[in-house]
Amino acid sequence: MARVTYIEGTDDPELDDLVDKIRSGRRGSLINVYKLLLHSPPLAESWFDHLNQVRWGTQLSGRLREIIIIRIGYLNKADYVLNQHVPKLAEAEGLSVAECDALADWTDDGTFSAEECAALAFADAMTRHVAVPYDVFDALRDHFDERRIVELTILIGTYNMQNRVLASLEIDLEPK
């Protein structure tokens, strides 16, 4: 059970515009993360805008984005994120359920491309240790230009932040 109450979006008429904005960007739904964040409307709005840019406003492929989000979810034991992304969002970006499952303990066994493995190693280093070894970072340069390296770094940092916020507030899983 969440550590703070959910704001349903109809609780405060001053939130109507923000709730409408969130619903319009989420196919009509107001999911639990936003119900928690509505306690601070400015942060809810900036979170929404930031996540939309991180997910849709970059040159990273949707497949790579989902691979990284799911891997970080496994590393952080973020059931909420995994529940949101597997299988629906992942499959929409070309990942099979078997590939999603492999992300729990990925290895360079041929399941993922060399580019994906370099990004996964980078995500693992950023998530587990914060500081990234030079060899891990240098491996990115074989596959990504500087823009996509920055975008990948922001994606990883964003989902680590999100996972920590949601774990600390003990967010409830969305019904499937």
C-alpha positions in Angstrom: 0.0 0.0 0.0 1.3 3.4 -1.0 2.8 5.5 1.8 0.9 8.6 0.7 -2.6 8.8 -0.5 -3.5 8.8 -4.2 -5.1 11.9 -5.6 -7.7 10.7 -8.0 -7.7 13.8 -10.2 -11.2 14.9 -9.3 -10.3 15.9 -5.8 -9.3 19.4 -6.6 -10.6 21.6 -9.4 -7.3 23.5 -9.5 -5.7 20.3 -10.8 -8.2 19.9 -13.7 -5.9 21.3 -16.4 -2.9 19.3 -15.3 -4.9 16.1 -14.9 -6.3 16.6 -18.4 -2.8 17.1 -19.8 -1.6 13.9 -18.1 -4.7 11.9 -19.3 -4.3 13.1 -22.8 -0.7 12.0 -22.9 -1.5 8.6 -21.3 -4.3 7.4 -23.5 -6.9 8.7 -21.1 -5.6 7.2 -17.9 -4.3 8.7 -14.7 -1.9 6.0 -13.4 -0.7 5.7 -9.8 2.6 7.4 -10.3 0.7 10.6 -11.3 -1.8 10.1 -8.5 1.1 10.3 -6.1 2.9 13.1 -7.8 -0.2 15.3 -7.8 0.6 16.1 -4.2 3.1 18.5 -5.8 1.5 19.8 -9.0 4.7 21.5 -10.3 6.7 18.3 -9.9 3.9 16.2 -11.4 3.9 18.4 -14.5 7.7 18.6 -14.8 7.9 14.8 -14.3 5.3 14.2 -17.0 7.0 16.6 -19.5 10.5 15.2 -18.7 9.5 11.6 -19.1 7.7 12.3 -22.4 10.9 13.9 -23.8 13.1 11.0 -22.5 10.8 8.4 -24.0 9.6 10.1 -27.2 11.9 13.1 -27.9 15.2 11.3 -28.5 17.0 9.5 -31.4 17.2 6.3 -29.4 15.1 3.4 -30.9 12.0 2.4 -29.0 13.5 -1.1 -28.7 16.7 0.1 -27.1 14.7 2.4 -24.8 12.5 -0.5 -23.5 15.5 -2.8 -23.1 17.2 -0.2 -20.9 14.0 0.7 -18.9 13.3 -3.0 -18.2 16.9 -3.8 -17.3 17.0 -0.9 -14.8 13.6 -2.2 -13.5 15.2 -5.6 -12.8 18.3 -4.1 -11.2 16.2 -1.9 -8.9 13.5 -4.6 -8.3 11.0 -2.0 -9.5 7.9 -4.2 -10.0 5.8 -1.1 -10.8 8.0 -0.3 -13.9 8.2 -3.9 -15.0 4.4 -4.2 -14.7 4.0 -1.1 -16.8 6.4 -2.1 -19.5 6.2 -5.9 -19.8 4.7 -7.1 -22.0 2.6 -4.4 -23.5 5.0 -1.5 -24.1 8.0 -3.8 -24.7 6.1 -5.9 -27.3 5.0 -2.7 -29.1 8.7 -1.8 -29.6 9.6 -5.3 -30.9 10.8 -7.1 -27.7 9.5 -10.6 -27.0 8.6 -11.7 -23.6 11.5 -14.1 -23.7 13.9 -11.1 -24.4 12.3 -9.2 -21.5 12.9 -12.2 -19.2 16.5 -12.4 -20.4 17.1 -8.9 -19.2 16.8 -10.0 -15.6 20.3 -11.5 -16.0 21.5 -10.6 -19.5 24.8 -11.8 -20.8 26.5 -11.3 -24.1 25.1 -14.7 -25.3 23.7 -13.5 -28.6 20.3 -12.5 -27.4 21.1 -8.9 -27.8 23.1 -7.0 -30.5 26.5 -5.6 -29.8 24.9 -2.1 -29.6 22.4 -3.3 -27.1 25.0 -5.1 -25.0 27.1 -1.9 -24.9 24.1 0.1 -23.7 23.2 -2.6 -21.1 26.7 -2.6 -19.7 26.5 1.2 -19.4 23.1 0.9 -17.7 24.4 -1.7 -15.3 27.4 0.4 -14.4 25.4 3.6 -13.9 22.8 1.8 -11.8 25.0 -0.3 -9.7 28.0 2.0 -9.2 27.1 5.5 -10.5 30.6 6.0 -11.8 31.2 4.3 -15.1 34.5 2.7 -15.9 36.3 4.1 -19.0 36.2 0.8 -20.9 32.4 0.6 -20.5 31.9 4.2 -21.6 34.4 3.8 -24.5 32.4 0.8 -25.8 29.5 3.1 -26.4 31.4 5.2 -28.9 31.5 2.2 -31.3 27.7 2.3 -31.5 26.4 5.7 -30.6 27.2 9.3 -31.5 27.5 11.9 -28.7 23.9 13.0 -28.9 22.7 9.4 -28.4 25.2 8.9 -25.6 23.8 11.9 -23.8 20.2 10.7 -24.4 21.1 7.2 -23.2 22.7 8.6 -20.1 19.6 10.8 -19.3 17.3 7.8 -19.9 19.3 5.7 -17.4 19.5 8.5 -14.9 15.8 9.2 -15.2 14.6 5.7 -14.7 16.9 5.2 -11.7 15.4 8.4 -10.2 11.9 7.1 -11.0 12.5 3.7 -9.5 13.9 5.2 -6.3 10.9 7.5 -5.9 8.4 4.8 -6.5 10.1 2.3 -4.2 10.3 4.9 -1.4 6.7 5.7 -1.7 5.7 2.0 -2.1 3.5 2.6 -5.1 0.9 0.0 -5.8 0.9 -1.9 -9.0 -1.6 -0.9 -11.6 -4.3 -3.6 -12.3 -3.5 -5.5 -15.6 
